Amino acid sequence: MEQYENVINECSKLILSIHKQKNIYILKNDEETLLKLKQLEFAVHVRRAAAYNNISKYFEAYEDFTKANELKPEDQEIKENIKKLKVKL
């Protein structure tokens, strides 16, 4: 359980850092870097969602998978994870 808490904490820090970086690159109008940050943010939300799910924090997992879905709506696996979590809520 501690390992999942560590993953959650690290992912939370990364998400804050990514948001700060996105603001900088929005001002610089750097679309290439913004796309890379969006992909990284997607991956971090998925990882944190999986960790939340593993410790039965289903609402938090649902929120992160929903954010991942907003970032990459074409990802069918994320949509399936959201459906599975809706049943647990």
Contacts in CASP RR format, 6 or more apart in sequence:
PFRMAT RR
TARGET T0000
AUTHOR 0000-0000-0000
METHOD contacts of the structure
MODEL  1
MEQYENVINECSKLILSIHKQKNIYILKNDEETLLKLKQLEFAVHVRRAA
AYNNISKYFEAYEDFTKANELKPEDQEIKENIKKLKVKL
1 55 0 8 1.000
4 51 0 8 1.000
4 52 0 8 1.000
4 54 0 8 1.000
4 55 0 8 1.000
5 51 0 8 1.000
5 55 0 8 1.000
7 47 0 8 1.000
7 48 0 8 1.000
7 51 0 8 1.000
8 48 0 8 1.000
8 51 0 8 1.000
8 52 0 8 1.000
11 44 0 8 1.000
11 45 0 8 1.000
11 47 0 8 1.000
11 48 0 8 1.000
11 51 0 8 1.000
12 48 0 8 1.000
14 40 0 8 1.000
14 44 0 8 1.000
15 41 0 8 1.000
15 44 0 8 1.000
15 45 0 8 1.000
15 48 0 8 1.000
18 37 0 8 1.000
18 40 0 8 1.000
18 41 0 8 1.000
18 44 0 8 1.000
21 37 0 8 1.000
22 34 0 8 1.000
22 37 0 8 1.000
22 38 0 8 1.000
22 41 0 8 1.000
25 33 0 8 1.000
25 34 0 8 1.000
25 37 0 8 1.000
26 34 0 8 1.000
38 71 0 8 1.000
41 71 0 8 1.000
42 68 0 8 1.000
42 71 0 8 1.000
42 72 0 8 1.000
42 75 0 8 1.000
45 64 0 8 1.000
45 65 0 8 1.000
45 67 0 8 1.000
45 68 0 8 1.000
45 71 0 8 1.000
46 64 0 8 1.000
46 65 0 8 1.000
46 68 0 8 1.000
46 78 0 8 1.000
48 64 0 8 1.000
49 60 0 8 1.000
49 61 0 8 1.000
49 62 0 8 1.000
49 63 0 8 1.000
49 64 0 8 1.000
49 65 0 8 1.000
49 68 0 8 1.000
49 81 0 8 1.000
50 61 0 8 1.000
52 58 0 8 1.000
52 60 0 8 1.000
52 61 0 8 1.000
52 64 0 8 1.000
53 61 0 8 1.000
53 81 0 8 1.000
53 85 0 8 1.000
58 85 0 8 1.000
58 88 0 8 1.000
58 89 0 8 1.000
59 89 0 8 1.000
61 81 0 8 1.000
61 85 0 8 1.000
62 82 0 8 1.000
62 85 0 8 1.000
62 86 0 8 1.000
62 89 0 8 1.000
65 78 0 8 1.000
65 81 0 8 1.000
65 82 0 8 1.000
65 85 0 8 1.000
66 82 0 8 1.000
68 75 0 8 1.000
68 78 0 8 1.000
69 75 0 8 1.000
69 78 0 8 1.000
69 79 0 8 1.000
69 82 0 8 1.000
72 78 0 8 1.000
END
